């Protein structure tokens, strides 16, 4: 699942995240990760994983990759 999320982030933000440490996959380190990019990411994650995020979770996901993985794990388990 984590690699699937990384691939999605890479596709949306046009970067190669497979070679970036998970600690570096945060909005502050990715130029295209602005509010519109975040919305695109959320929409894509919801579609790919057939889940729906609460507004609070969407805001929490601004903390980066690790938080995204944690929230998705909670949703699907």
C-alpha positions as CSV (number, residue, x, y, z in Angstrom):
1,X,0.0,0.0,0.0
2,X,2.8,2.5,0.8
3,X,4.3,2.1,-2.6
4,X,0.9,2.7,-4.2
5,X,0.6,5.9,-2.2
6,X,4.1,7.0,-3.2
7,X,3.4,6.3,-6.9
8,X,0.2,8.4,-6.6
9,X,2.0,11.2,-5.0
10,X,4.7,11.1,-7.6
11,X,2.2,11.1,-10.4
12,X,0.2,14.0,-9.0
13,X,3.2,16.2,-8.1
14,X,5.4,15.0,-11.1
15,X,8.3,13.8,-9.0
16,X,10.1,10.5,-8.3
17,X,9.2,9.8,-4.7
18,X,10.4,6.2,-4.8
19,X,13.9,7.6,-4.2
20,X,12.9,10.1,-1.5
21,X,12.8,9.2,2.2
22,X,9.4,9.1,3.7
23,X,10.3,11.9,6.0
24,X,10.9,14.2,3.1
25,X,7.5,13.6,1.4
26,X,5.7,16.6,3.0
27,X,4.2,19.7,1.4
28,X,7.1,21.9,2.4
29,X,9.5,19.8,0.4
30,X,7.4,19.4,-2.8
31,X,6.9,22.6,-4.8
32,X,3.6,21.5,-6.4
33,X,2.0,20.4,-3.2
34,X,-0.2,23.5,-2.7
35,X,-3.9,23.6,-1.8
36,X,-5.0,22.5,-5.3
37,X,-2.4,19.8,-5.4
38,X,-3.6,18.6,-1.9
39,X,-7.2,18.5,-3.2
40,X,-6.1,16.4,-6.2
41,X,-4.2,14.1,-3.9
42,X,-7.1,13.6,-1.6
43,X,-9.5,12.9,-4.5
44,X,-7.1,10.4,-6.0
45,X,-6.6,8.6,-2.7
46,X,-10.3,8.4,-2.1
47,X,-10.9,6.9,-5.6
48,X,-7.9,4.5,-5.5
49,X,-8.7,3.1,-2.0
50,X,-12.6,3.5,-2.3
51,X,-12.7,5.5,1.0
52,X,-13.9,8.9,2.0
53,X,-12.0,11.3,4.3
54,X,-13.4,13.5,7.0
55,X,-12.4,17.2,6.8
56,X,-10.2,16.8,9.9
57,X,-8.3,13.9,8.2
58,X,-7.7,16.0,5.1
59,X,-6.1,18.7,7.2
60,X,-4.0,16.1,9.1
61,X,-2.7,14.8,5.8
62,X,-0.8,18.0,5.3
63,X,1.7,16.5,7.8
64,X,2.9,14.4,4.9
65,X,3.4,10.8,3.8
66,X,3.5,9.1,7.2
67,X,0.2,10.7,8.3
68,X,-1.4,9.8,5.0
69,X,-0.4,6.1,5.5
70,X,-1.7,6.1,9.0
71,X,-5.1,7.6,8.1
72,X,-5.6,5.2,5.2
73,X,-4.6,2.2,7.4
74,X,-7.2,3.3,9.9
75,X,-9.9,3.6,7.2
76,X,-9.3,0.2,5.5
77,X,-8.6,-1.9,8.7
